[in-house]
Amino acid sequence: MWLGLSLGISLAISFIVPFPYSLVVIIGVFILLNFYMRKRMMGRMGGGMFGSMSSSSTGDNSLKYYCMGCGTKHKEAACPKCGSKMKRVGS
């Protein structure tokens, strides 16, 4: 649908505006359509450009990391109990 819409707009602009200017206008309209589609999709997904990152920074993390060596729950790079860097995700 969007491809047909952008093609129709491009053809209409190319018939109305002379050649060197129509190319610039078509590229501008194509970029604006892409920004509009991106904004619309981000709105549907529930946030702005960084919507998923801002929701995870509120402290509402449901993911828990467990050491694969000893089973200790931690958030560091290495396990504070045994020093292993291998960890798995649990809920």
PyMOL commands that set and color helices and strands:
alter all, ss='L'
color gray80, all
select helices_A, chain A and resi 2-16+19-45+51-56
alter helices_A, ss='H'
color red, helices_A
select strands_A, chain A and resi 64-67+87-90
alter strands_A, ss='S'
color yellow, strands_A
deselect
rebuild
show_as cartoon
